[in-house]
Amino acid sequence: METITKTNLPLKLHSRGKVRDTYELGENLLMVSTDRISAFDVVFNEGIPCKGFVLNELSLFWFSFTRDVVKNHFVRQTGEYGEDMRRRSMIVRKAAPIPLECIVRGYLAGSGLKEYRMKGSVCGIGLPGGLIEGSKLPEPIFTPSTKASAGHDISVSADEAGKIVGEETVEELKEKSVSLYRKAEEYARGRGVIIADTKFEFGRFDDGIILIDEALTPDSSRFWPVDMYEPGRAQPSFDKQFLRDYLEGTGWNKNPPAPKLPNLVVDATSAKYIEAYEKITCKRFER
């Protein structure tokens, strides 16, 4: 199966992000999930086989599952540009993006763990003492960050986020994000997957706030197996953490240019993304 890291459709290009190519389609947009992968906010040259299919089809699953919590930008799929493109794309509403990454954390991991060990807090939110790596938090916490088109995103407090988008908007984003996380986490746990944390993006459409971009994918979430969960150590995962762990061991400074990824890492990352899809949807992934 061909790996696609860049598309060139006969449409006007709206934007080309770290992973997605988006095209103008009248009052809507055509959003295409490529096989590009980024880590530490740097895009790699190698594509991950089937990644675009997983991101698109898993997002479609979650958009349907959570539409009673918050409306989203999905309109429909189209086969006009071929079956391969249909599987990796969707027609979406042209919402005005809100410039915040809306991160919800239910467990202690990643950058949150590093801050907790130093300060007893995560993104400035104080937490109880005695937590260890992988601990479940007493309640999910909302930890927004700036949304960078290039370079690294920066965590901000709720007050700082309010200065960017307005206090009422931040409160609404927090409520929607935590509600989405709670519903998805409960469902996924029943399928053997812990959603340790995840990132949402929202936009304004028809005077309301809707969910945009992707939802609860291996790119935007930490997925851990329930049957192997053990606080106090790094957890096995079905997500991008495998790639991050590999890169942490290479001595790379996390700035461009990206190092070359070995075939074993590329193939293993692809397999983890597919496994996440199959566990969550209870469907066999069609290659």
LINJOPE-V5374 format. One record per residue. PHI is phi as a letter, one per 30 degrees, with the letter a starting at -180 (* if undefined). PSI is psi in whole degrees, 0 to 359 (none if undefined). D_CENTER is the distance of its C-alpha to the mean C-alpha in Angstrom with 1 decimal. Layout:
# LINJOPE-V5374
PHI|PSI|D_CENTER, PHI|PSI|D_CENTER
This chain:
# LINJOPE-V5374
*|133|24.0, d|136|23.4, c|129|20.3, c|117|19.3, c|351|18.0, a|136|19.6, c|154|20.9, b|74|24.1, d|157|24.7, d|52|27.9, b|162|26.2, d|126|25.8, d|125|22.6, d|315|20.7, a|156|18.2, b|106|16.7, c|197|13.4, d|328|11.8, b|325|10.7, c|143|12.2, c|127|15.9, b|134|16.9, c|151|20.6, d|137|23.0, b|64|24.4, i|235|26.9, d|354|25.6, c|184|22.2, b|152|19.7, c|114|18.9, c|120|15.2, c|125|15.1, c|111|12.3, d|183|14.2, c|12|14.3, d|151|13.6, b|143|11.6, b|152|11.2, b|137|11.7, h|35|12.9, i|22|12.3, c|132|14.8, d|135|14.7, c|158|16.8, d|327|19.7, d|140|19.2, c|157|17.2, c|114|15.7, e|134|17.7, i|359|16.2, e|315|12.6, d|322|12.7, d|314|14.4, d|313|11.9, d|315|8.9, d|312|11.4, d|327|13.4, d|322|10.9, d|318|9.6, e|319|13.3, e|311|14.0, d|324|11.9, e|319|13.3, d|318|16.7, d|329|16.4, c|9|15.4, d|344|17.5, d|345|20.1, d|313|18.1, a|141|17.0, d|155|17.7, b|177|15.1, d|358|15.8, d|133|16.4, c|301|20.0, a|171|20.7, c|166|20.5, b|140|23.2, c|12|25.2, d|330|27.0, c|20|25.6, j|159|25.8, d|321|24.2, d|317|21.9, d|327|20.6, d|319|20.5, d|335|18.2, c|11|15.6, b|164|16.1, a|149|16.6, d|130|18.9, b|160|17.4, d|147|19.2, d|80|19.8, d|159|18.4, c|110|18.9, d|140|15.6, c|126|15.8, d|56|15.3, b|142|13.2, d|123|9.7, c|96|10.1, c|133|9.3, c|129|11.0, c|127|12.5, c|346|14.8, b|161|15.9, c|112|17.2, a|168|15.4, i|221|14.4, d|331|15.6, d|321|16.4, d|318|18.8, d|316|20.4, d|319|21.2, d|319|22.5, d|330|24.8, d|322|26.2, b|350|26.4, i|19|25.7, b|167|22.9, b|117|19.2, h|39|18.5, i|357|22.1, c|117|21.9, d|139|24.7, b|160|24.3, d|154|27.1, d|164|28.8, i|4|28.8, d|151|25.1, b|174|24.1, e|129|21.2, i|359|19.0, e|142|21.0, d|133|19.8, d|153|20.1, e|321|22.8, b|150|20.4, e|141|16.7, c|147|16.5, c|118|14.8, b|83|14.3, d|161|13.4, b|164|13.3, d|153|14.6, c|110|12.7, c|131|14.3, d|336|14.9, b|150|16.2, i|193|16.6, c|139|15.0, d|153|13.4, b|126|15.9, d|142|15.7, b|155|18.2, d|168|20.2, d|322|20.4, d|317|23.7, d|321|22.4, d|324|19.5, d|327|22.5, d|336|24.3, d|315|21.6, b|355|21.0, j|142|23.7, d|318|24.2, d|321|24.2, d|317|21.0, d|317|19.3, d|319|20.9, d|319|19.7, d|318|16.0, d|312|16.5, d|315|18.2, d|317|15.8, d|313|12.7, d|321|14.8, d|317|16.3, d|314|13.2, d|313|12.1, e|315|15.8, d|315|16.2, d|320|13.3, d|319|14.2, d|316|17.8, d|309|17.3, d|322|15.3, e|323|17.8, d|345|20.5, c|12|19.1, i|16|19.1, b|128|15.5, c|127|14.7, c|101|11.3, d|319|12.0, a|166|9.3, a|167|6.1, b|134|5.2, c|156|6.8, b|145|8.9, b|159|12.5, b|166|15.6, c|133|19.3, a|127|21.1, h|46|24.7, i|15|25.0, b|172|22.1, c|127|18.5, b|159|16.1, d|133|12.4, b|184|11.3, i|245|8.9, b|178|6.5, b|122|6.3, h|52|5.7, c|170|5.2, d|344|6.3, d|325|4.3, c|5|1.5, b|161|5.0, c|120|8.6, c|122|10.8, c|145|14.5, d|130|17.6, e|318|19.8, d|354|23.0, c|8|22.3, d|127|21.1, a|101|23.4, e|149|23.0, j|0|24.5, a|169|22.8, d|139|19.6, c|144|18.1, e|155|17.7, b|161|14.2, c|62|12.6, a|197|9.7, d|351|9.6, d|328|11.9, e|315|14.8, d|317|14.6, e|317|14.3, d|319|17.3, d|314|19.2, d|324|18.8, e|330|19.9, d|358|23.0, c|346|24.0, i|7|25.0, d|142|22.8, d|7|22.7, i|22|19.0, b|154|20.4, e|151|21.2, d|154|22.6, d|142|20.1, d|161|22.2, d|137|22.8, c|129|20.9, d|153|23.4, e|323|23.4, d|321|23.1, d|319|19.7, d|311|18.5, d|321|19.9, d|322|18.7, d|317|15.0, e|316|15.6, d|322|17.3, d|320|14.7, d|316|12.1, d|319|15.0, d|320|16.0, d|314|12.8, e|312|13.4, d|321|17.1, d|317|17.0, d|318|14.9, d|345|16.7, h|32|20.0, b|149|20.5, d|132|21.5, d|127|19.4, c|118|21.7, d|none|22.0
